[in-house]
Amino acid sequence: MLPSPELKLLKAKYINAENNTDRKLLRNTYVAGIRRAKRKHQREFIEKHRRQGGVWKLMRKSNSGDVQELKIGDTLTSEKKLIAEEFKATFTSKVKKLRKDPDLDPIMIRLKERLGHVESWDLRECTAEEVALCIDKLKSSASSGPDGVSNRTLKILKFQIIKPLTDIINASITTGHFPNIWKIGRVRPVFKRGSKEDAANYRPISLTSNIGKLVEAVIRIQFSEALERVLPPNMHGFRAKRGTESALVELLEKIKLLKSQGKKIALLALDCSAAFDVLSHSLILRSLEAIGAGPTMIAWVKNYLNDCAQFIDVGGTFSETWENEVGVGQGKLLSADFFNLGCLSNALWTTLSFLIQYADDGGDIISGDSDIELNKNIRATALARTNWFNLAGLSLNASKSELIGFFGSRPEPLEIEGHTIQPSTSIKFLGLTIQSDLKFQDHVDDISSKMRSAAGRLRSVGRNLLIDDRRTLFNGWIRSIPMCNGLAFLPHLCESQLQQLTAAYNSGIRAIHGLPKKGYAPISDLCKRLKLPNVHQIKESILLLEAWKSRTAFSIKMEGPVTRGRANLNVPLPDKKGICGKMLSTILHDFWNKLPLDVKLEECPKKQKTT
C-alpha cells in the first residue's frame, strides 16, 4: 500500500511544523489517515479476492516475502544474486556431504522375503476421463512452474486440450520419456526455524511445470493402487485416511496394550538427515521391481528421475542451474509415493520392535519383560535401524534422535555412531508432546501458550477487519490447534486440563469481538452468535466422527430377548480395569452407548452435529 499524495503532504506538514502543539495535532491526523487508508486497502483486497480466500491471501501477503538479507561468511548482504547462489551452495553441499553409496543387495533380499509373492503389474495407457478427473482436482491457486502455465489456465481450457493432453501423456508412457522441460524445478527457500540470516535454516521446495504435475497425477492413479497393496498398516504418511493422527493413535494404543500385558516399554525415535534430498534412485527402481512393476513403469520412472535440473528463485533473481543425481525433491507430486516405496524395506526390516512410520519420522516401540531385556532389545533395534540406513545410503542424525521409557521403565543411555542418546521424560513426536506417564500436561501447556499467542496476534491484526474475517482467522489460528491430532490426546485429558485449554481458547473468542483479555464475558453466548464450538464440543465432535467410522465394529447380536441396551444399539464395554480403561477403543465404546438412538441410526454422520 502506497500513501496517497494527501498523506504525504500531511506528513511533510507535521515534520516541518514550527511548534509542538501543531506538530502533535498534525501527527495525530496523519496517523489516523494512515489507519483509515490501511483499513480501506485491506477491505478492498479482501473483497477483490473473496472467492480465492481473500483474508488468507492478505495475511500471507503481509507476513511473507522474499529473503531480504543473508549472511555469507561474516558479511550480511541484501544482493539477490549473491543470496540465490548462497542458497544453491548450501543445498548442494548438504546433499554432497550426506550422500552415500548404497549397498542394496541385502535390502532387496530381505524385502522380497517379507513381501512374499507379489502380483505383477505394469503401466497402461490412460483414458481421457482419467485426465479430466486429474484436471478437476488441480488447485487454481497453486503457483506456476518455470514455464508459467497456471492450473487455472488448464481448468479453463479443459475441453479444448483434453484430447491432445491424453495423447501426449500416452506417448510419454509408451516411450518411457518424461520431457526435460517438465523436470526443471524452480526452488524457493522456505524458512524453518532459527535465524533468518542463515541459509541452513531454510528448506528447498521445488515448483515444477503444472503440465508435468498433471502427467504425474495420471501416473499416480495406477502407481498408488499397486503401492497400496504392499504398504504395511504401520506406514501412515501420504496415504488415504491416514496421517499423523492415525499414527499417534496407533502408537499410544500399542503402548497401553503392552502395559496391560505387564511389559517394560520404550520408544526410540531415530532421525534421518535430509532423507527426501538424498534417497537413492537405485533404491526406488529396485524396490519397484520387488513390488511387481513391469518394464514400462520401470523405464518411465528411470527417465523421470534422471536429469532433474533446479535453480534457486529469490525475488525473481535466479541462481545457476544444477542437476540432482539423488533425492525425490520436495514439492513434486510423485515424491511422496516414491519416498514411501524407498522406505518400504525399512518398515519390514526387523521384527524386534513395532515401528510407527510417517514419512521420514519413525518411532520404534520396544518392549521386554524386564529392564534388562528392554535395554537389550533397544540396542538390537538401534543396530538394525542403523544398518538399514547405511545400506540404503542415508545418514542417521543421532543428535536429533530421542529415547523415552514409559510407566517407570528405565532405558539406559544409548551409544550410537559416536553419539549418546540420553533417555528423556518427554519427547515431541509428530507434533504431539508425549510424556512417560502419558498425561499430556506438557502438550496442554504448549498448545495453550500457542493459542494465547495467536489470540494476541488476532487482536492486533483484526482491528481493521470485519468480524466475519476475524472469525476466519480464529478458525485457522486458534480453533485448529486443539483439533490437530485431537483424537490422540483430547479424549484422555482430565477436567482441569480441559479447563486450561478452554481458558486459552476463550481468549481467542474475546479477541474476535475486541473484548478485554480478562474479565467476565458471556463466552457461551459469544460462541453461539458466531456458531463456534467450545473445547468440550470439539472433543465430542472428534469422538462422534471416530465412532461413526468405527460403527461397523460395534456389532449388535440380536439373539435372545430384546433388552433396553440392545434396543438402543448398545455394545458391551471392553475390560475397563487398569490401563485398558484408558484405551481409545474403550472410550469409543462408552461414548457410543451414551449417544441417542436417533444419532446411531443417522445415515449421514458428516451432517450430524453435537450439542
C-alpha positions as CSV (number, residue, x, y, z in Angstrom):
1,M,0.0,0.0,0.0
2,L,1.4,3.4,-1.1
3,P,0.5,6.6,0.8
4,S,-1.7,9.0,-1.0
5,P,-0.4,12.5,-2.1
6,E,-2.6,14.0,0.7
7,L,-1.0,11.8,3.3
8,K,2.5,12.6,2.0
9,L,1.7,16.3,2.2
10,L,0.3,15.9,5.7
11,K,3.4,14.1,6.8
12,A,5.6,16.9,5.4
13,K,3.5,19.5,7.3
14,Y,3.8,17.8,10.7
15,I,7.6,17.3,10.2
16,N,8.1,21.0,9.4
17,A,5.6,22.3,12.0
18,E,7.0,25.3,13.9
19,N,5.6,24.5,17.4
20,N,5.0,21.2,19.3
21,T,1.2,21.8,19.5
22,D,0.7,22.0,15.8
23,R,3.2,19.1,15.3
24,K,1.3,16.9,17.6
25,L,-2.1,17.7,16.1
26,L,-0.8,17.1,12.5
27,R,0.9,13.9,13.5
28,N,-2.2,12.5,15.1
29,T,-4.2,13.4,12.0
30,Y,-1.6,11.8,9.8
31,V,-1.6,8.6,11.9
32,A,-5.4,8.4,11.8
33,G,-5.3,8.9,8.0
34,I,-2.8,6.0,7.7
35,R,-5.0,3.8,9.7
36,R,-8.1,4.6,7.6
37,A,-6.1,4.1,4.4
38,K,-4.8,0.7,5.6
39,R,-8.3,-0.3,6.6
40,K,-9.6,0.7,3.2
41,H,-6.8,-1.2,1.4
42,Q,-7.4,-4.4,3.4
43,R,-11.2,-4.3,2.8
44,E,-10.7,-3.7,-1.0
45,F,-8.1,-6.5,-1.2
46,I,-10.3,-9.0,0.7
47,E,-13.4,-8.2,-1.5
48,K,-11.3,-8.5,-4.7
49,H,-10.0,-11.9,-3.7
50,R,-13.1,-13.1,-1.8
51,R,-13.6,-16.2,-3.8
52,Q,-9.9,-17.2,-3.6
53,G,-9.7,-16.8,0.2
54,G,-9.0,-13.0,0.4
55,V,-8.3,-13.0,4.2
56,W,-5.6,-15.6,4.0
57,K,-4.1,-14.0,0.9
58,L,-3.9,-10.8,2.8
59,M,-2.3,-12.4,5.8
60,R,0.3,-14.3,3.6
61,K,1.0,-11.1,1.8
62,S,1.7,-9.2,5.0
63,N,3.6,-11.9,6.7
64,S,5.6,-13.4,3.8
65,G,8.2,-12.1,1.5
66,D,11.4,-13.0,-0.1
67,V,14.7,-13.2,1.8
68,Q,15.8,-9.7,2.3
69,E,19.2,-10.3,3.9
70,L,21.5,-13.3,4.2
71,K,24.8,-13.9,5.9
72,I,27.5,-15.1,3.6
73,G,30.6,-15.8,5.6
74,D,30.9,-12.9,8.0
75,T,29.2,-10.5,5.7
76,L,25.4,-9.6,5.7
77,T,24.3,-9.0,2.1
78,S,21.0,-8.0,0.5
79,E,22.0,-8.6,-3.1
80,K,19.6,-11.1,-4.6
81,K,22.1,-12.8,-6.9
82,L,24.5,-13.5,-4.1
83,I,21.7,-14.7,-1.9
84,A,20.5,-17.1,-4.6
85,E,23.9,-18.5,-5.2
86,E,24.5,-18.9,-1.4
87,F,21.3,-21.0,-1.2
88,K,22.4,-23.1,-4.1
89,A,25.8,-23.7,-2.5
90,T,24.2,-24.6,0.9
91,F,21.6,-27.0,-0.5
92,T,24.1,-28.8,-2.9
93,S,26.9,-29.1,-0.3
94,K,24.4,-30.6,2.2
95,V,23.4,-33.3,-0.3
96,K,27.0,-33.9,-1.2
97,K,28.0,-34.2,2.4
98,L,25.2,-36.6,3.4
99,R,25.2,-38.7,0.2
100,K,26.5,-42.3,0.5
101,D,26.8,-45.2,-1.9
102,P,24.1,-47.7,-1.1
103,D,24.5,-51.5,-0.8
104,L,21.1,-52.7,-1.9
105,D,21.5,-56.4,-2.3
106,P,20.9,-57.2,1.4
107,I,17.9,-54.9,1.4
108,M,16.3,-56.4,-1.6
109,I,16.8,-60.0,-0.4
110,R,15.1,-59.1,2.9
111,L,12.3,-57.1,1.2
112,K,11.4,-59.9,-1.2
113,E,11.4,-62.4,1.7
114,R,9.0,-60.1,3.7
115,L,6.7,-59.4,0.7
116,G,6.5,-63.0,-0.5
117,H,4.5,-63.5,-3.7
118,V,3.6,-60.1,-5.3
119,E,1.1,-59.8,-8.2
120,S,2.9,-58.3,-11.3
121,W,1.5,-55.1,-12.9
122,D,2.6,-52.5,-15.4
123,L,1.8,-49.0,-16.5
124,R,-1.0,-48.8,-19.1
125,E,-2.2,-46.0,-21.3
126,C,-4.6,-43.6,-19.7
127,T,-8.1,-42.5,-20.8
128,A,-9.5,-39.0,-21.4
129,E,-11.7,-39.5,-18.3
130,E,-8.7,-40.0,-16.1
131,V,-7.0,-36.9,-17.4
132,A,-10.2,-34.9,-16.9
133,L,-10.5,-36.1,-13.4
134,C,-7.0,-35.0,-12.6
135,I,-7.6,-31.6,-14.2
136,D,-10.7,-31.1,-12.0
137,K,-8.6,-31.8,-8.9
138,L,-6.0,-29.2,-9.7
139,K,-5.8,-26.2,-7.3
140,S,-6.4,-23.0,-9.1
141,S,-4.4,-21.1,-6.6
142,A,-1.2,-23.2,-7.0
143,S,1.9,-21.4,-8.2
144,S,3.1,-21.8,-11.7
145,G,6.3,-23.6,-12.6
146,P,9.2,-22.3,-14.8
147,D,7.0,-22.5,-17.9
148,G,4.4,-20.0,-16.5
149,V,1.4,-22.3,-17.2
150,S,-1.1,-22.0,-14.4
151,N,-3.6,-24.6,-13.2
152,R,-6.4,-22.0,-13.8
153,T,-5.5,-22.0,-17.5
154,L,-5.6,-25.8,-17.6
155,K,-9.0,-25.9,-15.9
156,I,-10.5,-23.2,-18.2
157,L,-9.2,-24.9,-21.4
158,K,-10.0,-28.4,-20.2
159,F,-12.3,-29.4,-23.0
160,Q,-10.1,-27.9,-25.7
161,I,-6.9,-29.6,-24.5
162,I,-8.2,-32.9,-23.1
163,K,-7.6,-34.9,-26.3
164,P,-4.1,-33.6,-27.1
165,L,-3.1,-33.9,-23.4
166,T,-4.3,-37.5,-23.4
167,D,-2.2,-38.3,-26.5
168,I,0.9,-36.6,-25.0
169,I,0.6,-38.5,-21.7
170,N,0.1,-41.8,-23.5
171,A,3.1,-41.0,-25.7
172,S,5.2,-40.4,-22.5
173,I,4.0,-43.7,-21.1
174,T,4.7,-45.8,-24.2
175,T,8.1,-44.3,-25.0
176,G,9.2,-44.1,-21.3
177,H,10.1,-40.4,-21.8
178,F,9.4,-37.5,-19.4
179,P,10.4,-34.3,-21.2
180,N,13.3,-32.4,-19.5
181,I,11.3,-29.1,-19.6
182,W,8.9,-30.7,-17.1
183,K,11.8,-31.7,-14.8
184,I,13.1,-28.2,-14.3
185,G,12.4,-27.1,-10.8
186,R,12.2,-23.5,-9.5
187,V,13.4,-23.9,-5.9
188,R,12.1,-21.4,-3.3
189,P,13.8,-21.5,0.1
190,V,11.2,-21.9,2.9
191,F,12.2,-20.8,6.3
192,K,12.1,-23.4,9.1
193,R,13.4,-22.1,12.4
194,G,16.3,-20.2,13.9
195,S,18.0,-17.2,12.3
196,K,16.6,-16.0,9.0
197,E,20.1,-14.8,8.1
198,D,21.4,-18.4,8.0
199,A,20.8,-20.3,4.7
200,A,21.0,-23.6,6.6
201,N,17.7,-22.8,8.3
202,Y,15.7,-23.0,5.0
203,R,14.1,-25.9,3.3
204,P,14.1,-26.2,-0.6
205,I,10.7,-26.5,-2.1
206,S,10.6,-27.2,-5.8
207,L,8.0,-25.8,-8.2
208,T,7.8,-27.7,-11.4
209,S,5.6,-27.4,-14.5
210,N,1.9,-27.8,-13.9
211,I,1.6,-29.8,-17.1
212,G,4.2,-32.1,-15.8
213,K,2.4,-32.4,-12.5
214,L,-0.8,-33.3,-14.4
215,V,1.2,-36.1,-16.0
216,E,2.4,-37.2,-12.6
217,A,-1.2,-37.2,-11.3
218,V,-2.3,-39.5,-14.1
219,I,0.6,-41.9,-13.5
220,R,-0.1,-41.8,-9.7
221,I,-3.6,-43.2,-10.2
222,Q,-2.1,-46.5,-11.3
223,F,1.0,-46.4,-9.1
224,S,-0.9,-45.7,-5.9
225,E,-3.1,-48.7,-6.4
226,A,-0.1,-51.0,-6.8
227,L,1.7,-49.4,-3.9
228,E,-1.2,-49.6,-1.5
229,R,-1.3,-53.4,-2.0
230,V,2.1,-53.8,-0.4
231,L,2.5,-51.0,2.1
232,P,2.1,-52.3,5.7
233,P,-0.5,-50.7,8.0
234,N,2.2,-49.2,10.2
235,M,3.2,-46.7,7.4
236,H,0.9,-43.7,7.8
237,G,2.5,-41.0,5.6
238,F,0.9,-39.8,2.3
239,R,-1.9,-42.4,2.4
240,A,-5.7,-42.0,2.2
241,K,-7.4,-42.0,5.5
242,R,-4.1,-42.0,7.3
243,G,-2.0,-39.2,8.8
244,T,-0.2,-38.0,11.9
245,E,-3.3,-38.5,14.0
246,S,-3.8,-42.2,13.0
247,A,-0.1,-42.8,13.6
248,L,-0.2,-41.3,17.1
249,V,-3.4,-43.2,18.0
250,E,-1.8,-46.5,16.9
251,L,1.4,-45.7,18.8
252,L,-0.4,-44.8,22.1
253,E,-2.8,-47.8,21.8
254,K,0.1,-50.1,21.3
255,I,1.9,-48.7,24.3
256,K,-1.2,-49.1,26.5
257,L,-1.7,-52.7,25.3
258,L,1.9,-53.6,26.1
259,K,1.4,-52.0,29.6
260,S,-1.7,-54.1,30.2
261,Q,0.5,-57.2,29.5
262,G,3.0,-56.2,32.1
263,K,5.8,-55.3,29.7
264,K,8.5,-52.7,30.1
265,I,8.2,-50.2,27.2
266,A,10.3,-47.6,25.5
267,L,10.1,-45.6,22.3
268,L,13.2,-45.0,20.1
269,A,12.7,-42.2,17.6
270,L,15.6,-42.1,15.1
271,D,16.0,-39.1,12.9
272,C,17.3,-39.2,9.3
273,S,19.1,-36.2,7.8
274,A,17.6,-34.8,4.6
275,A,16.0,-38.1,3.6
276,F,14.0,-36.7,0.7
277,D,17.0,-35.0,-0.8
278,V,19.4,-37.9,-0.6
279,L,17.2,-41.0,-1.2
280,S,18.9,-43.2,-3.8
281,H,17.3,-43.6,-7.2
282,S,18.6,-47.1,-7.5
283,L,16.7,-48.0,-4.2
284,I,13.5,-46.7,-5.8
285,L,14.0,-48.6,-9.0
286,R,14.9,-51.9,-7.4
287,S,12.0,-51.5,-4.9
288,L,9.7,-51.1,-8.0
289,E,10.9,-54.4,-9.3
290,A,10.3,-56.0,-5.9
291,I,6.7,-54.9,-5.8
292,G,6.0,-56.4,-9.3
293,A,6.3,-53.4,-11.6
294,G,6.7,-54.2,-15.3
295,P,9.3,-52.8,-17.8
296,T,7.1,-49.9,-19.0
297,M,6.7,-48.5,-15.5
298,I,10.4,-49.0,-14.6
299,A,11.5,-47.3,-17.8
300,W,9.3,-44.3,-17.3
301,V,10.3,-43.9,-13.6
302,K,14.0,-44.2,-14.6
303,N,13.7,-41.4,-17.1
304,Y,11.6,-39.3,-14.7
305,L,14.3,-39.4,-12.1
306,N,17.2,-38.7,-14.3
307,D,18.5,-35.2,-15.4
308,C,16.3,-33.3,-13.0
309,A,17.6,-29.7,-13.1
310,Q,16.9,-27.0,-10.5
311,F,17.6,-23.3,-9.8
312,I,17.0,-21.0,-6.9
313,D,14.5,-18.2,-7.2
314,V,14.9,-15.3,-4.8
315,G,12.5,-12.5,-5.6
316,G,12.7,-13.1,-9.4
317,T,16.5,-13.4,-9.3
318,F,17.8,-16.9,-10.3
319,S,20.9,-18.9,-9.5
320,E,22.8,-21.1,-11.8
321,T,21.1,-24.4,-12.7
322,W,22.3,-27.7,-11.3
323,E,21.3,-31.3,-11.7
324,N,20.3,-33.7,-8.9
325,E,21.6,-37.3,-9.1
326,V,19.8,-38.4,-5.8
327,G,16.6,-37.5,-4.0
328,V,13.0,-37.2,-4.9
329,G,12.6,-33.4,-4.4
330,Q,10.1,-31.8,-2.1
331,G,7.1,-30.4,-3.9
332,K,6.8,-32.9,-6.8
333,L,3.5,-34.9,-6.9
334,L,5.1,-38.3,-7.0
335,S,7.8,-37.6,-4.5
336,A,5.7,-38.8,-1.5
337,D,4.9,-42.1,-3.2
338,F,8.5,-42.7,-4.2
339,F,9.6,-41.9,-0.7
340,N,7.2,-44.5,0.8
341,L,8.4,-47.0,-1.8
342,G,12.0,-46.4,-0.8
343,C,11.2,-46.7,2.9
344,L,9.1,-49.9,2.5
345,S,12.1,-52.1,3.2
346,N,12.8,-50.2,6.4
347,A,9.2,-50.8,7.6
348,L,9.7,-54.5,7.0
349,W,13.3,-54.7,8.1
350,T,13.1,-56.0,11.6
351,T,10.7,-57.8,14.0
352,L,12.5,-56.7,17.1
353,S,10.1,-53.8,17.6
354,F,6.9,-52.3,16.3
355,L,7.6,-49.4,14.0
356,I,5.3,-46.4,13.6
357,Q,6.4,-44.6,10.4
358,Y,5.2,-41.3,9.0
359,A,7.4,-40.1,6.0
360,D,10.9,-39.7,7.4
361,D,9.7,-39.7,11.0
362,G,9.8,-43.1,12.6
363,G,9.4,-44.4,16.2
364,D,10.2,-48.0,17.3
365,I,8.0,-49.3,20.2
366,I,10.3,-51.7,22.1
367,S,9.3,-53.9,24.9
368,G,10.7,-56.5,27.3
369,D,9.7,-58.5,30.4
370,S,12.3,-56.6,32.4
371,D,14.5,-53.5,32.2
372,I,17.5,-55.7,31.3
373,E,15.6,-57.3,28.4
374,L,14.2,-53.9,27.4
375,N,17.7,-52.4,27.1
376,K,19.0,-55.4,25.2
377,N,16.1,-55.0,22.7
378,I,16.7,-51.3,22.4
379,R,20.4,-51.8,21.5
380,A,19.5,-54.5,19.0
381,T,16.8,-52.3,17.4
382,A,19.1,-49.3,17.1
383,L,21.8,-51.6,15.5
384,A,19.2,-52.9,13.0
385,R,18.0,-49.4,12.0
386,T,21.5,-48.1,11.7
387,N,22.4,-51.0,9.5
388,W,19.4,-50.2,7.2
389,F,20.3,-46.5,7.0
390,N,23.9,-47.4,6.0
391,L,22.8,-50.0,3.4
392,A,20.3,-47.5,1.9
393,G,22.8,-44.7,1.6
394,L,21.1,-42.5,4.2
395,S,22.6,-40.7,7.2
396,L,21.4,-41.1,10.7
397,N,21.1,-37.9,12.7
398,A,21.8,-39.2,16.2
399,S,21.8,-35.7,17.7
400,K,18.1,-35.3,16.9
401,S,17.1,-38.8,17.9
402,E,15.3,-39.4,21.1
403,L,14.6,-42.2,23.6
404,I,11.9,-42.4,26.3
405,G,10.7,-45.1,28.7
406,F,7.0,-45.4,29.8
407,F,5.4,-46.1,33.1
408,G,8.6,-46.5,35.2
409,S,10.6,-48.3,32.6
410,R,14.3,-47.4,32.8
411,P,16.1,-47.4,29.5
412,E,19.9,-46.8,29.6
413,P,21.8,-44.2,27.6
414,L,22.2,-45.5,24.1
415,E,25.5,-45.2,22.3
416,I,25.1,-45.0,18.5
417,E,27.6,-43.8,15.9
418,G,29.7,-41.9,18.4
419,H,26.7,-40.1,19.9
420,T,24.9,-40.8,23.2
421,I,21.1,-40.6,23.3
422,Q,20.0,-39.8,26.8
423,P,16.6,-41.1,27.9
424,S,14.1,-38.3,28.3
425,T,10.8,-37.9,30.3
426,S,9.1,-36.4,27.3
427,I,9.6,-36.2,23.6
428,K,7.9,-34.5,20.7
429,F,6.7,-36.9,18.0
430,L,4.7,-35.9,15.0
431,G,3.7,-32.6,16.7
432,L,2.5,-34.3,20.0
433,T,4.4,-34.0,23.2
434,I,4.4,-37.4,24.7
435,Q,5.3,-37.9,28.4
436,S,6.5,-41.0,30.1
437,D,3.2,-41.2,32.1
438,L,1.0,-40.3,29.0
439,K,-0.7,-37.5,31.0
440,F,-0.2,-34.9,28.2
441,Q,0.3,-32.0,30.6
442,D,3.3,-30.7,28.7
443,H,1.3,-30.8,25.5
444,V,-1.6,-28.9,27.1
445,D,0.8,-26.2,28.3
446,D,2.4,-25.9,24.9
447,I,-0.8,-25.6,22.9
448,S,-2.4,-23.3,25.5
449,S,0.6,-20.9,25.1
450,K,0.2,-21.1,21.3
451,M,-3.5,-20.3,21.4
452,R,-2.9,-17.3,23.7
453,S,-0.1,-16.0,21.4
454,A,-2.4,-16.5,18.4
455,A,-5.2,-14.6,20.2
456,G,-2.8,-11.7,20.7
457,R,-1.9,-11.7,17.0
458,L,-5.6,-11.9,16.1
459,R,-6.3,-8.9,18.4
460,S,-3.6,-6.9,16.7
461,V,-4.2,-7.9,13.1
462,G,-8.0,-7.9,13.3
463,R,-8.5,-4.3,14.2
464,N,-9.1,-3.3,10.6
465,L,-11.1,-6.4,9.7
466,L,-14.7,-7.2,9.8
467,I,-15.9,-9.7,12.5
468,D,-16.5,-12.4,9.8
469,D,-12.9,-12.1,8.7
470,R,-11.7,-12.2,12.3
471,R,-13.7,-15.4,12.7
472,T,-12.0,-16.9,9.7
473,L,-8.6,-16.1,11.2
474,F,-9.7,-17.6,14.5
475,N,-10.6,-20.9,12.8
476,G,-7.2,-21.1,11.2
477,W,-5.0,-19.8,14.0
478,I,-6.7,-21.0,17.2
479,R,-9.5,-23.4,16.7
480,S,-7.3,-25.7,14.6
481,I,-4.7,-26.0,17.4
482,P,-6.7,-28.4,19.7
483,M,-8.2,-30.1,16.7
484,C,-4.7,-31.0,15.3
485,N,-4.1,-34.7,16.4
486,G,-7.1,-34.2,18.7
487,L,-8.2,-37.8,18.7
488,A,-4.8,-38.8,20.1
489,F,-4.9,-36.7,23.3
490,L,-8.3,-34.8,23.8
491,P,-10.3,-37.9,25.0
492,H,-7.6,-38.6,27.6
493,L,-7.5,-35.2,29.3
494,C,-8.8,-34.6,32.8
495,E,-11.2,-31.8,33.6
496,S,-8.5,-29.4,34.8
497,Q,-6.6,-29.8,31.6
498,L,-9.7,-29.2,29.5
499,Q,-10.4,-26.1,31.6
500,Q,-6.8,-24.9,30.9
501,L,-7.4,-25.3,27.2
502,T,-10.8,-23.6,27.5
503,A,-9.3,-20.5,29.1
504,A,-6.8,-20.1,26.3
505,Y,-9.4,-20.9,23.6
506,N,-11.8,-18.3,25.1
507,S,-9.1,-15.6,24.8
508,G,-9.4,-16.0,21.1
509,I,-13.2,-15.7,21.3
510,R,-12.8,-12.4,23.1
511,A,-10.3,-11.3,20.5
512,I,-12.8,-11.8,17.7
513,H,-15.2,-9.4,19.5
514,G,-12.4,-7.0,20.6
515,L,-13.3,-7.5,24.3
516,P,-10.8,-7.2,27.1
517,K,-8.4,-10.0,27.7
518,K,-9.6,-10.6,31.3
519,G,-12.9,-10.1,33.0
520,Y,-16.3,-11.6,32.7
521,A,-17.7,-12.2,29.2
522,P,-20.7,-14.4,28.2
523,I,-18.5,-16.9,26.3
524,S,-21.3,-19.3,25.6
525,D,-23.4,-16.5,24.0
526,L,-20.4,-15.3,22.0
527,C,-19.8,-18.8,20.7
528,K,-23.5,-19.3,19.7
529,R,-23.5,-15.9,18.0
530,L,-20.6,-16.9,15.8
531,K,-21.6,-20.5,15.5
532,L,-18.3,-21.7,17.1
533,P,-17.9,-24.8,19.3
534,N,-16.3,-24.7,22.7
535,V,-13.4,-27.1,23.7
536,H,-15.8,-29.7,25.1
537,Q,-17.8,-29.7,21.9
538,I,-14.7,-30.0,19.8
539,K,-13.8,-33.1,21.9
540,E,-17.3,-34.6,21.4
541,S,-17.3,-33.9,17.7
542,I,-14.0,-35.7,17.3
543,L,-15.3,-38.7,19.2
544,L,-18.5,-38.7,17.3
545,L,-16.7,-38.8,14.0
546,E,-14.4,-41.6,15.1
547,A,-17.4,-43.5,16.5
548,W,-19.1,-43.2,13.2
549,K,-16.0,-44.5,11.4
550,S,-15.9,-47.5,13.8
551,R,-19.6,-48.2,13.9
552,T,-19.2,-51.4,11.9
553,A,-17.1,-52.7,14.7
554,F,-20.0,-52.1,17.1
555,S,-21.8,-55.3,16.0
556,I,-25.0,-55.9,18.0
557,K,-26.1,-59.6,18.4
558,M,-29.9,-59.7,18.2
559,E,-30.4,-63.3,19.5
560,G,-32.3,-63.7,22.7
561,P,-34.6,-61.3,24.5
562,V,-34.6,-57.6,23.5
563,T,-33.2,-55.8,26.5
564,R,-33.1,-52.0,26.9
565,G,-29.4,-51.9,26.0
566,R,-29.9,-54.0,22.8
567,A,-32.9,-51.9,21.8
568,N,-30.7,-48.8,22.0
569,L,-27.9,-50.5,20.0
570,N,-25.6,-50.5,23.0
571,V,-22.4,-52.7,22.9
572,P,-20.7,-54.5,25.7
573,L,-17.8,-52.5,27.1
574,P,-14.3,-54.0,27.0
575,D,-12.3,-54.7,30.1
576,K,-12.1,-51.3,31.9
577,K,-9.6,-52.4,34.6
578,G,-6.3,-50.5,34.8
579,I,-4.8,-49.1,31.6
580,C,-7.4,-50.9,29.4
581,G,-10.0,-48.4,30.7
582,K,-7.9,-45.6,29.3
583,M,-7.6,-47.0,25.8
584,L,-9.3,-45.2,23.0
585,S,-11.3,-48.3,22.0
586,T,-12.9,-48.4,25.5
587,I,-13.6,-44.7,25.4
588,L,-15.3,-45.0,22.0
589,H,-17.5,-47.9,23.2
590,D,-18.6,-45.9,26.2
591,F,-19.2,-42.8,24.0
592,W,-21.2,-44.8,21.5
593,N,-23.5,-46.3,24.2
594,K,-24.3,-42.8,25.5
595,L,-25.4,-41.5,22.1
596,P,-29.1,-41.1,21.5
597,L,-30.7,-43.8,19.3
598,D,-31.6,-41.4,16.5
599,V,-27.9,-40.4,16.2
600,K,-26.9,-44.0,16.0
601,L,-29.4,-44.5,13.2
602,E,-28.4,-41.4,11.3
603,E,-27.3,-42.3,7.7
604,C,-25.0,-39.3,7.1
605,P,-22.6,-38.7,10.0
606,K,-21.0,-35.6,8.5
607,K,-24.3,-33.7,8.8
608,Q,-24.7,-34.7,12.4
609,K,-23.7,-32.0,14.9
610,T,-23.1,-32.5,18.6
611,T,-24.5,-30.0,21.0
